[in-house]
Amino acid sequence: AGEIMFLHVEEVIDVSSRLLSLLDQKQLQPGEPDFLQSLCDSFLSLSSEIEAAYKEYLAHYNHVTEVENSYKQKEALWNEVVRVIKAAAPDVNATSLSFFLVMPVQRIARYPLLLQTIQKHTDASHPAYALLEQTAHTSVALNCRINEYKRFREVADKYRKMEMLTIKDKIVRLNTHSIAKKTARLGQQIKHEAGLKPKLVDEEFDALEGFFYVLENGILELLENVEMYLQHLQGFLSCRTEDFDLDMDGEKAPICYKEITTALRQWILPMFEKRMRKLIHQPLCALRDLLVGPRNLIRKRLDKLLDYEVIEGKPNLSYEEQAVANTYRTLNTLLLTELPQFNGLALQMMWSTLGTFSCLHRDLAADMEQLFHSFAQQLPHSSLSPGAFWEWAESSVLEGARRLQHLCRMLEDKLNAPDAQPLSPSSQRRLKQLTHKHGSGKIFQVMSTVVGTRDLDLNLTKGELVAVISEADSRGDRRRWLVDAGGKRGYAAASKLIRYHQPTDDPPPSPHPSLAEDVTARRRHSYSPAGNAPLPMSQPCFQVVGAYDFTARSKHEVSFRAGEPVRVLEPHDKRGSPEWSLVEVRGGQRGYVPSTYLAIIPMGAGLPPNPGFFL
């Protein structure tokens, strides 16, 4: 806060000291003929520096008073400030910092008064009178430009702030005046879109505005890509492969790869990430935050333009209408003056960031190349040509990805197999009753609790068995099925029902006939006496086929037709229940099917009329 209070004070002190030094160099007294010439020359030579220093100080002076008022809210701090001021300047009887900080504000306004007073008391025949008149006019114009700049900064600060208002705050701010003003703006926009009234066109501003939005979009997309890049990099660094003992004793190549990965993860890439965040991400975040001010000014300028268009054609303006016109002109002039500078600096900063990004990757590539050279002689394929090496690397990566995908698919099949729950005695009695009445093909099980919300709807619990009477309600809606819940009938959501497959007592046999027990026992040894030679293996005489048509209802199941050969991979699900079997059908598709839908028949034989006989 202390830095904010004394911002631009050094520039004011410096230019004032230089002006006083120029006057002292001549060593002239006020009554001498050349004194007036020296005074005017000194002021005119520093007029541009005086304007630059004072306009920034005066534009910032409101912040000084705000900081001082915040100090006054803290009694202990303010008492200490007053004590230091009185001790440092006991003769002036100052009681606040503003006593000193307001002096530059007063001084710049006194220059025109002083010069005009000297001009008033100087004879027109004086040799330096014309120069004195020019100096007085310069001081007046200088003050006017400073005041105009200060007004621009106040308007910019007013509309550049980002207010985070809740819906309640916005409603509280509504009043008759604001509603009327927003309604007039909306009406003006509708007239523009409908072509009823031409809009005020400013080609210079439109070009600046378009370039700003293109630049803003580029900065935001670049920042988003950099953040995604850092997120992926952090994910790689979080994989600590060196913490796992992979039993690589005696294998030189895997050990070298482990050392390379460790060096990348612990030293090279963390330093690269640190530099990326400091040199790329932080500047882009700061640039993104700077976009808020110009964006708010552009939006507010549009609002003020719509207000200005309403009153533009009036010959006489009221005080409020004149204020609206002045606000629009001020915003427009401010944007035309400063938006090109902002666009240029933002574009330059963006290009610098991209250049830094390229340099960081060049350094990263150099560090990684140096690391790999230290292990080059110990790694296989190091003698290959670049083309052959990249071909080998690509094939190795693709093969590893294929094996990993196969492993993931097997794990998914294991973990997502259907889970068969045993039926309670009451459910078994209902199953027997419904099967006898409707047949086994009509039996369904409730997947989750069903709560009736309409007339004739049933309330069903999870796991309850029902028989489907009709797959549509009385209006033909196939989302509601008519079911029999063991005496009571009503409607239930079709999405909550799944076909029930009655488990068998034994899992389906393997597609290959098992060997006799004595033969299996003999094959456990690598050597057998000649008299007990193992029996020769013959081709399988039986095959497993589909007993009925089955349609998969989830991605973990597989469909097949009756009579289609299948290969049983596991005669049970992941919990060991024989109700479901993991099979492979034609085309290599794998999935779970009900074991009761499979049959074993001799090789080359057709499916009998009653395939369940074989199970």
Secondary structure, 3 states (H helix, E strand, C coil): CHHHHCCCHHHHHHHHHHHHHHHHHHCCCCCCCCHHHHHHHHHHHCHHHHHHHHHHHHHHHHHHHHHHHHHHCCHHHHHHHHHHHHHHCCCCCCCCCHHHHCHHHHHHHHHHHHHHHHHHCCCCCCCCHHHHHHHHHHHHHHHHHHHHHHHHHHHHHHHHCCCCCCHHHHHHHCCHHHHHHHHHHHHHHHHHHHCCCCCCCCHHHHHHHHHHHHHHHHHHHHHHHHHHHHHHHHHHHCCCHHHCCCCCCCCHHHHHHHHHHHHHHHHHHHHHHHHHHHHHHHHHHHHHHHCHHHHHHHHHHHHHHHHHHHHCCCCCCCHHHHHHHHHHHHHHHHHHHHHHHHHHHHHHHHHHHHHHHHHHHHHHHHHHHHHHHHCHHHCCCCCCCHHHHHHHHHHHHHHHHHHHHHHHHHHHHHHCCCCCCCCCHHHHHHHHHHHHHHCHHHEEEECCCECCCCCCECCECCCCEEEEEECCCCCCCCCEEEEECCCCEEEEEHHHEEECCCCCCCCCCCCCCCCCHHHHHHCCCCCCCHHHCCCCCCCCCEEEEECCCECCCCCCECCECCCCEEEEEECCCCCCCCCEEEEECCCCCEEEEEHHHEEEEECCCCCCCCHHHHC
